[in-house]
Amino acid sequence: MKVCIAEKPSVAKEIAEILGAKQRKDGYYEGNGYQVTWSFGHLCELKEPHEYDSAYREWNLNMLPILPQKFGIKVKNDKGVEKQFNTIATLFEHASEVINCGDAGQEGELIQRWIFSKANCKKPLKRLWISSLTEEAIREGFTKLKDGKDYENLYFAGYSRAAADWLLGMNATRLFTVKYGNGKQVLSIGRVQTPTLAMIVNRQLEINAFKSAVFYELKTKYREVIFNAQLDRFQGDEKQKGDSLLESIKESPFEITSVEIKKGKESSPRLFDLTSLQVECNKKFGYSADDTLKIIQNLYEKKLVTYPRVDTTYLPNDVYPKIPGILNNMVNYQALVKPLLGTEIRKSTKVFDDKKVTDHHAIIPTDVKAQGLMGNEALVYDAIAKRFLAAFYPDCEVSNTTVLGKAKEVEFKATGKQILFDGWRAVYGKESVGEEEEEKTQILPEFVQGESGKHEVFLSEGKTSPPKAFTEATLLRAMETAGKQVEDEELRDLMKDNGIGRPSTRAAIIETLFRRNYIKRERKNLIPTITGMELIRVINNEILKSAEMTGKWEFKLRQIEKGEYQAEAFLTEMKQMVSDLVVQVRSESAQRITIASHAAVVEKDDKIVCPKCKTGTMLKGKAAFGCSNYKSGCDMKVPFELMGKKLTEAQIKSLLEKKKTSVIKGFTSGSGKKDGILKLTDTFNVEFEEAQVKVKAVKNKKGAEENKSGICPLCKKGTILKGKAAYGCSEYKNGCTFRLPFDTVIVP
């Protein structure tokens, strides 16, 4: 019997159907020579310090550093997890072969390998490696199963990353909490988390230290076009000098000395990797990196897009023959698809390049028709679809005009840009495209060299601007390039190996900084809290704060993945760094840091984090629960009473944390009393949904046939539908296993 193990129940169900393993068992499917089981993400994890030695329960400087000779793995302390793990281990025992069907990435490999290790699985191992969850991709993947040994380096890299994060996190967090904490908050330190915080803090320090200065620029207006003098700015105390120059030329005619027109082409924006998609969605829709990751993961699991956790913007050449099929099935975009299908589909090296594709390719739509999408999912899918379509359109043709002129001996310059042929821009219409900053370009009339006439010269006053605070979009780009400001896409590609974090982990790092109360949002800007500022202030070890050093560690992890560096050597370096850090911090004089005033509230077990801004805490007022960040503009609020029904705190907490309540009785509407649930929408409004009739207890087939559909008692999402021989849940395709034959007792 071949045993397949997927990362999620829903994926296992899809694989089981395709393989013909249609008999549902407790924790797996069986049939046609296969058993298909699943994990729930991380079933196993690294052991805690006290599980190596009970003395480590105490946070004591004298017990540091904690450097396990060999890292131990344990099954998570959860009854459901333990039961599923035992099921998997039993299946492995009797398997002839194990097929790893986990998520096709470093984290997915780590999750599965830890399960194999803990279950002591010694059976032959194969690997399913696919870039989408469509039926075609899964079938093709099973015809091309890889040897599990081919992915050992991927596991070593994942293991090294997890162990390094454990070493630094466990030791440095205890070290700084005991040395500098004031007993109110754990001072969390992380390999990627801390340099990311340092970037935000350092940017804020630059903003705080910035002193604005007034300056003046000499400009003139000729034929309704603004020309800029080719001179340095006049500083505030040089205004008189600028006025004097203005007076000397204002009566002189303005002469056009040069007209240069250059025609050029603009390529379509790159296809999306995860980071560029997160950047786009943050700029365009205001989504956090974490929000975008969750949305694209949902689209992936619905088979509508390819694997999302990628860091390449290219496609391999073997995808090219599949492009017409994908285009034909983009049912909502046929007006844009039509111009592409009449001729041979364009194949550009800026899109197709085998050398720039590793495990997975750029994020693109699949050939599954995307119908019925709404809200956030529709917007993110639309962004991916248009970026994909634009890649096969012709280049945009532009005309760039530079006009030079002079008044007396003072030279001036004006520039303008004109789109001659839309090309790929036709896909977007008037939408802003990609990450480009739309310059305020002038529409220039036709100028002739040698022409002259009157002009209006003036001094334009301005002020120097401070550096801009990070947004999630700009922070993601800074993480990708280890803190360096890089606009050029080609150069960014070259620097990705040295970025801090990985595309799949950066959103979680940012969310961790919010959770630790190290940063907060002010509109779109990310601002460090007092705690965040103070923590970076007391860290004297520059390595710990260095984005560049963290980028070098990331590069070594990628080398491990490629088999070019040893995991043992990497972990030896990390242990030495941790040991040196402990010695350094122990010798420093203690100086307790200031904790932000609301940090203690955020750390309480009974906190309710605001679901809208994600940094505030929901506080109980006179008539409603509201966000503690209301002064900063967050208007999240849930009243105590809705539709004539007073809500309990438990119901409000469920609504805020789970985005829905259980069935509540006694709402008042125009047609009388109603029972139903409250839901929190994507726009953070509260909606009422009337409850459906519940399944009643019956004891025979006749009674079951007369029963009305109701809410599924297992998943609480679907409705009970009548089949040929049993009632089942409408969510069966999404993994719900509720099924009751007509001749059994049906209970709510």
JOUR-V147506 format. One record per backbone hydrogen bond with DSSP energy under -1.0 kcal/mol. CO is the residue of the C=O (numbers start at 1). NH is the residue of the N-H. Records with the same first field share a line. If there is no record, write none. Layout:
# JOUR-V147506
CO: NH, NH
This chain:
# JOUR-V147506
1: 96
2: 35
3: 99
4: 37
5: 101
6: 39
7: 41
8: 12
9: 13
10: 14
11: 15
12: 16
13: 17
14: 18
15: 19
16: 20, 21
20: 22
23: 30
25: 27
28: 25
29: 36
30: 23
31: 34
33: 2
34: 31
35: 4
36: 29
37: 6
41: 43
43: 76
45: 74
48: 51
49: 52, 53
53: 56
54: 57
55: 58
58: 60
60: 63
61: 64
72: 47
74: 45
76: 78
78: 82
79: 83
80: 84
81: 85
82: 86
83: 87
84: 88
85: 89
86: 90
87: 91
88: 92
89: 93
90: 94
92: 95
97: 3
98: 126
99: 5
100: 128
103: 105
105: 109
106: 110
107: 111
108: 112
109: 113
110: 114
111: 115
112: 116
113: 117
114: 118
115: 119
116: 121
117: 120
124: 98
125: 148
126: 100
127: 146
131: 307
134: 138
135: 139
136: 140
137: 141
138: 142
139: 143
146: 127
147: 150
148: 151
149: 152
151: 155
152: 156
153: 157
154: 158
155: 159
156: 160
157: 161
158: 162
159: 163
160: 164
161: 165
162: 166
163: 167
164: 168
165: 169
166: 170
167: 171
168: 172
169: 173
170: 174
171: 175
172: 176
173: 177
174: 178
175: 179
176: 180
177: 181
180: 593
186: 188
190: 194
192: 196
193: 197
194: 198
195: 199
196: 200
197: 201
198: 202
199: 203
200: 204
201: 205
202: 206
203: 207
204: 208
205: 209
213: 464
214: 236
215: 462
216: 234
217: 460
218: 229
219: 458
220: 227
221: 456
222: 225
225: 222
227: 220
228: 413
229: 231
234: 216
235: 238
238: 242
239: 243
240: 244
241: 245
242: 246
243: 247
244: 248
246: 250
249: 252
254: 453
255: 406
256: 450
258: 404
260: 402
262: 400
264: 398
266: 396
272: 363
273: 277
274: 278
275: 279
276: 280
277: 281
278: 282
279: 283
280: 284
281: 285, 287
288: 292
289: 293
290: 294
291: 295
292: 296
293: 297
294: 298
295: 299
296: 300
297: 301
298: 302
299: 304
300: 303
304: 366
308: 310
310: 274
314: 362
315: 353
316: 319
317: 320
319: 322
320: 323
322: 326
323: 327
324: 328
325: 329
327: 330
329: 331
330: 333
333: 336, 337
334: 338
337: 340, 341
348: 351, 352
351: 315
353: 356
354: 357
364: 306
369: 371
375: 379
376: 380
377: 381
378: 382
379: 383
380: 384
381: 385
382: 386
383: 387
384: 388
385: 389
386: 390
389: 392
390: 393
394: 424
396: 266
397: 420, 421
398: 264
399: 418
400: 262
401: 416
402: 260
403: 414
404: 257, 258
405: 412
406: 255
407: 410
410: 407
411: 230
412: 405
413: 228
414: 403
416: 401
418: 399
421: 397
422: 425
423: 426
424: 427
425: 429
428: 431
433: 436
439: 441
448: 451
451: 256
453: 254
456: 221
458: 219
460: 217
462: 215
470: 526
471: 475
472: 476
473: 477
474: 478
475: 479
476: 480
477: 481
478: 483
479: 482, 500
481: 484
488: 492
489: 493
490: 494
491: 495
495: 498
496: 499
502: 505, 506
505: 509
506: 510
507: 511
508: 512
509: 513
510: 514
511: 515
512: 516
513: 518, 519
514: 517
518: 529
520: 527
522: 525
525: 522
527: 520
529: 533
530: 534
531: 535
532: 536
533: 537
534: 538
542: 546
546: 550
547: 551
548: 552
549: 553
550: 554
551: 555
552: 556
553: 557
554: 558
555: 559
556: 560
557: 561
558: 562
559: 564
560: 563
566: 570
567: 571
568: 572
569: 573
570: 574
571: 575
572: 576
573: 577
574: 578
575: 579
576: 580
577: 581
578: 582
579: 583
580: 584
581: 585
582: 586
583: 587
596: 599
598: 602
599: 603
601: 604
604: 607
608: 618
610: 614
616: 610
617: 628
619: 626
623: 640
624: 621
625: 638
626: 619
627: 630
629: 632, 634
630: 633
636: 627
638: 625
640: 647
642: 645
643: 668
645: 642
648: 652
649: 653
650: 654
651: 655
652: 656
653: 657
654: 658, 660
659: 680
664: 676
667: 674
669: 672
672: 669
674: 667
675: 691
676: 664
677: 689
678: 661
679: 687
681: 684
685: 681
687: 679
689: 677
698: 746
700: 704
701: 705
702: 706
710: 720
712: 716
718: 712
719: 730
721: 728
725: 742
726: 723
727: 740
728: 721
729: 732
731: 734, 736
732: 735
738: 729
740: 727
741: 744
